[in-house]
Amino acid sequence: MAACEQSPDDAHHLGDEEFVVVLGAGHRQLAADRVELRELEGEPWVRFDRDSALDGVLLNVLRDNELTPTTVARVSQTATAVRWAAHGLGVTLVPASAVPPGHEHLVRPVLPVVSQPVIAVVRPGAGPAETALLELLRQETWHDSAFFSPAS
């Protein structure tokens, strides 16, 4: 899960996942290895439901980069946001792992880098298998594989 204010004390930080921008086919920014966020000024945005953590991330990114979004759609699912952006409705920002197969060629990492901590947790009263899995994960740490690298 993504880290949040209510993350349990015994959560294990696996690493940080980078966010990517999803662009429509033929978008001018597909020529870039990384998209500078300021280059997205004036773009229409496919956003998430107002109470979504992903929309909170997007709003912070837009505010921090002094971008004023024009919202063309709100969705509840990341796959829907990716598909609508891929079809040219607008751009969207999602965790790299949320990009469905077949859309990788339409995503680019952004500058400044946007990332979010990913943690492993188990529910209260977890059974022995869940506890063993968490202990195994405590021995692991993400490396470059957790970050987006553009398709060649």
C-alpha positions in Angstrom: 0.0 0.0 0.0 1.0 3.6 -0.3 2.2 5.2 2.9 -0.2 7.5 4.6 -0.7 9.4 7.9 -2.4 6.3 9.3 0.3 3.8 8.3 0.9 1.3 11.1 4.1 1.6 13.2 5.2 -1.9 12.1 4.9 -1.2 8.4 7.9 -2.0 6.3 9.1 0.5 3.7 9.7 -1.4 0.5 10.7 1.6 -1.6 9.3 4.5 -3.6 7.2 4.2 -6.7 7.6 6.8 -9.4 4.5 8.4 -11.0 4.3 8.8 -14.8 2.2 11.0 -17.1 0.0 9.3 -19.6 -0.3 11.0 -23.0 -2.4 10.5 -26.0 -1.0 8.9 -29.1 0.8 11.6 -31.1 1.2 13.9 -28.2 4.2 16.2 -28.6 5.7 15.3 -25.3 6.1 11.6 -26.3 9.4 12.7 -27.9 10.8 13.5 -24.5 12.5 10.9 -22.2 11.0 12.8 -19.2 8.2 15.4 -19.3 8.8 18.6 -17.5 5.6 19.3 -15.6 5.6 22.9 -16.6 5.3 21.7 -20.2 1.8 20.4 -19.4 0.4 23.9 -18.7 -2.9 24.3 -20.5 -3.4 20.5 -20.9 -6.8 19.0 -20.0 -6.6 16.5 -17.2 -8.3 13.2 -16.5 -8.5 13.3 -12.7 -9.7 11.0 -10.0 -12.7 11.2 -7.6 -12.4 14.2 -5.3 -11.9 12.0 -2.2 -9.2 9.8 -3.9 -5.7 9.8 -2.5 -4.5 9.9 -6.2 -6.4 13.1 -6.8 -4.7 14.5 -3.7 -1.3 13.6 -5.1 -2.2 15.2 -8.4 -3.5 18.4 -6.8 -0.3 18.7 -4.8 1.8 18.2 -7.9 -0.1 20.7 -9.9 0.0 23.3 -7.1 3.7 22.8 -6.4 4.4 23.3 -10.1 2.0 26.3 -10.4 -0.2 24.5 -12.9 -3.9 25.3 -13.2 -5.7 22.1 -14.3 -8.7 22.0 -16.6 -10.5 18.9 -15.5 -12.2 17.0 -18.4 -13.2 13.9 -16.5 -13.1 12.3 -13.1 -12.7 8.6 -12.7 -12.5 6.1 -9.8 -10.1 3.6 -11.4 -6.5 4.2 -12.6 -6.9 1.9 -15.5 -9.8 4.0 -16.8 -7.7 7.2 -16.4 -4.9 5.6 -18.4 -7.2 4.4 -21.1 -9.0 7.8 -21.5 -5.7 9.7 -21.5 -4.3 7.2 -24.1 -7.3 7.9 -26.3 -6.5 11.7 -26.2 -9.2 12.9 -23.7 -6.5 14.6 -21.6 -3.3 13.7 -19.7 -3.2 12.0 -16.3 -0.6 11.2 -13.6 -0.6 7.6 -12.2 1.8 5.3 -10.3 4.0 3.4 -12.9 2.6 0.1 -11.7 -0.9 1.2 -12.6 -0.3 1.4 -16.3 -2.1 -1.5 -18.0 -0.2 -3.7 -20.5 -0.3 -2.2 -23.9 -0.1 1.4 -22.8 3.6 1.6 -21.8 4.6 3.5 -25.0 2.3 6.4 -24.0 3.8 7.1 -20.6 6.8 9.2 -19.5 8.3 9.9 -16.1 8.1 13.5 -15.1 10.4 16.3 -13.8 10.5 17.1 -11.0 10.2 13.4 -10.1 6.9 12.5 -8.4 7.1 9.4 -6.2 5.3 7.9 -3.2 6.6 5.5 -0.5 5.2 1.9 -0.7 4.9 -0.1 2.4 4.1 -3.6 3.4 1.6 -4.2 6.3 -0.6 -6.9 7.6 -4.0 -6.6 9.1 -4.4 -6.7 12.9 -4.7 -10.3 14.0 -2.9 -11.6 11.0 -2.4 -15.4 10.7 1.0 -17.1 10.5 1.2 -17.0 6.7 0.6 -13.3 6.6 3.1 -12.7 9.4 5.7 -14.9 7.6 5.2 -13.0 4.4 5.7 -9.7 6.1 8.9 -11.0 7.7 10.1 -12.1 4.3 9.3 -8.7 2.9 11.3 -7.1 5.7 14.4 -8.7 4.2 13.6 -7.2 0.8 14.0 -3.7 -0.5 13.0 -2.4 -3.9 15.7 -1.1 -6.2 15.6 0.2 -9.7 12.9 -2.3 -10.7 10.4 -0.2 -8.8 11.0 2.8 -10.9 9.7 3.4 -14.4 12.1 3.2 -17.3 10.8 4.2 -20.7 10.3 1.5 -23.2 12.9 1.4 -26.0 
